[in-house]
Amino acid sequence: MPEKITREVIENWVRQTTGVFSYQDMFREIPINDPANRQNAYVYMSRICKDRITKTINGKHGTFRLIDRDAPILNWKGVSDFEGLDIHWPFKLEEYVKIYPRNLIVVGGDPNEGKTTFLHNVIDLNWRRYPIVLFDSENSEKELALKFANYPDHKLWPDDLVRERSQNFADVIEPDHINIIDYLEITDNFYSVAKLLREIRDALGRGIAIVAIQKAKGAELPIGRDFSRQIARLVLTIDPGILTIRKAKSFVKRNVNPNNMKFKFTLTDGAHFTGIERTYGD
């Protein structure tokens, strides 16, 4: 007869888990092979859930996650500086919107209409001000070298600026950097974009994340629609020749609301926005 499993063994294993887990994970890793002990595990997990150590996920029987009770106190009374970060943007967006530490910015763009150019311009305008990392999911080293060559100071940009990455971005976020993700690919379950963006935001410290997401031609919002802007503090979309501020939470001037403000432009050499004209807003 195998030794009877105890609640202590089950609970200790649960407390060391990260993310979502199932009974199958538990049985494999502890391990638990005996039918009687598996039945005991069901009973203990029911009690562990009742004691709010873990909880079931989306009503799925046998799928759980550890309850995270970490909720750091924010010292809002100690704030004396109400200015946003001194970040410069293409289209001089810093004249209309404020960006603060831990902010998430979403840039949705039609394919080949300036989304990557926008991100590279952010690097060009800010690399002397802040540490920056670009997570690139589609360009080779040669392609990047050709694109960066359009910026006069590109050879002075940090050697470790670009990192190859296509998924699980929250795992590699630099908490205090400007993190640029080109791009977040969503192939199905469009509602999952909100979860992915939340994970990226939660990984930030004093830095920010700028996340590019593909947008279908003619669509108002990036893939994921409203899910893609729930947590973002600034949402921009780029259509052929037009950049639109779809969502801005913090205004530079209280009497100038930048939401739905548009900028006409011409994309020159695949690297520069020229002929910029603001077409909405005061």
N, C-alpha and C positions, 0 to 999 in steps of 0.2 A: 504493500500500500504506500503510495506517495505521501509525503508529509503534508498535512493540511495547511493550505495557504491562509495567511492572516490578513486582517484589514491593514495592519501596519505596513506590510510588504506592498500591498496595492497602493495605499496612500503615499508612501515614499516614492514609488515609481511615478505616480500622477504628478506630484509636486516638482519633479524634475523634467516634466515634458515641456515642449515649446510648440506652439501652434495647435492644430487640430489632431486628435488621435482617435483610434477606434479600438474596439475589443480585440480585433485581430492584431493590432500593433502591440497591445499589452500582452496577449498570449504568446506572441513570438519573442518579445524582448525580455520578459521576466525569467524564464518562460513558464507557461501554464499549459500542460497537455492533458491532464486528467479531467474527465467530464465532471466529476464531483467538485474539483477545485474551480473549474470554470463556472459552475453554478454558484459557488461561494463568491467568486469575483463579481458576478451580476448583483448579488445581494449587497456586497460592500460598496460597489459603485453607486447603487441606489441611495445608500446612506451618505456617501461622500457628496453626492449631488444635493441631497436634502440639507446637508451641513454647509452648503454653498462654498465648497472647496473647488468644485468644478461644475460645469453646466453642459447640457446637451446643446447641439448646434442645429439651428433651423428646424427643430422638431424631429430630427433624424435619430431614430433609435440606434444606440450603439456608437454615436459620434459625439465627441466631447472636446472641450478645451478647458484648461486651467483658468480659473477666475483671477484676473490681474487686478489687484487692489492698489497698485501704485498710482497715486494721483498727487504729484508734487504741488506744494503750495506756491502760488505765484505772488511775488512780492510787489503787488501793484502800488502799494503806498510809497514804496521807495523809488518810484519812477520820477525823474526830474527832467529827462530829455524826451520830448515828444516828437522830435524830428524823425523822419524815415531814414532808411539807408541811402547813402549818397551813390546810388547806382544810376549810370547813364544808359539811356535806351535809344534804339533807333526811333525815328520820328519824334525825338525829344519828349517821349511819354512822361518823363520825370516832371514836366511842367504841369501835368494833369493828375497823375496818380502817385500815391505814396506806397512804398514797399517797406515792410518791417521784417525783423528777424523771424524765421520760421514760416515765412509766407511761401505759398505755392502758387506758381504762375503757369497757366496752361496756354500753349500756342497751338491752335488748330489750323491746319493749312491744306488747301488743295495740293495734290502732288505737283511738284516742279513749279510752284508759284511763289517761292520765297521763304518758306518755313525755315529751312536750314540756313539760308542767308541771314535771316533775322537772328538766329542763334549765334552765328559766327560774328555778326556785328556786335552783339552783346559782349563777346570775348574781346573784340578789338577796342571797345569803348571802356572796358573795366579791368583789363588784366593788370594794370599798374595799381589799381585801387584795392582789389580783393583777390584772395586765392580762388582760382577757378578750376573746375574739372569738367571736361566734356565726355560724356558716355555716348559713344558712337556705335550704332548697330548695323551700319550698312556700307560705310566707306572704307576702302583700302588705304594703306599708308600713302600710296601714290596719288589717289584721288584727293585725299586731304591736303597733301602738299600742293597740288595744283590749285585747289580752292583757297587755301591760306595765302598763296602767293599774291593774291589780289589786295592784300593789306600791307602797307608799307613797313610796319614794324614786326611782321610775322616771325622773322628769325629771332626776335628777342622774346617771343612768347615762351613760357616755361616748357622745359623738355618733357615733363610729366603731365602736360595739359590734357592729353587725349587718352582715354582708356576704352578698350573694346568691350562692349556689354550689350546684351539684347534682352535680358530678363532679370527678375529678382533685384531690381535696382535698389530697393530699400536696404539690402544687405551691404551695399558698397557706398552708400551716401557718405560724403564728408560733412559732418555736422555743422562746421563753421565756414564752409565754402559757398561760393555760388556754384551749384550743381546744375549742369545743363544735360538734359536727356534727349537724345536725338536718335530714335524716338521710342515712345511707348506703344508697342504693337498690340492691338486688340483684334483677335480673329473670331472669337465667339463670346457668348455670355457678356454682352456689352455692359450689363449692370456691374460687372466685376471691376470696371475702371475706377469706380468710387473707392473700392477696397484697396486697389493698388496705389491710388493717389494718397489715400489716408496713410498707408504704410510708409510711403516716401516722406510725407509731411512729418510723421511721428519720429522719423530718424534724424530730423534736423535739430540743430542746437541754435547757434546765432546766425546760421547761414540761411540760404533760400534754395528752392529748386524750381527750375524752369523746365517744363515738360512739354515736348512736342507730341502731338497726336494727329494722325491723319484725319482729314475731313473729306467726305464725299463731295464731288463737284456740285455746287448749288445749295448744299446744306447750310443751315444757319450755324450749327454747332458741330464740334468734332465728333468722331465716333464715340458712342456712349451718351450722346445728347446731354440731357440735364445731369446725368450721373457724372459727366466729365467736368462740371462746374460747381458741384455742391460744396466742395471744400476749398476750391481755389479762391484766392483773394483778387486775382486778376485773370481774366480770360480774354485772349485775343484770337481773332480769326483772320486768315489771309486768303483772299480770293484773288482772281486775276486783276492786278492793278489796284486793289483796295484792301487796306487793313482796317478792321473794325474792333473797337473796344466793346466786347459783349458783356463784360461784368467788371466793375471796379468798386471795391469796398471802401477805399480810403482816398479822399479827394485832397489835392493840394490847396485848392480854393473852394470854400464851402458853397460859393455861389456859382461854381462851374462844375456841373455834373458831366463827367466824361463818358458815362454809359451811353452806348450806341454812337459815340463819336467815330467818324470815319476819316481816313486819310487816303487820298489818291496817290499813286506813285508809279514810277517806271523802274523796272528791274534792269540794271545795267551791268553787263559782264557777269551776270550771275552772282554778283557780290555786293552791289551797292543799290540803295534806294535813292532815286533821283526824281526831280520834278514833284516833290512832295507838296500836297495841297490839302489842308484840312477842310472837310466839306460839311461838318456838323459840329455844333457847340459854340459857345461864346468864350 
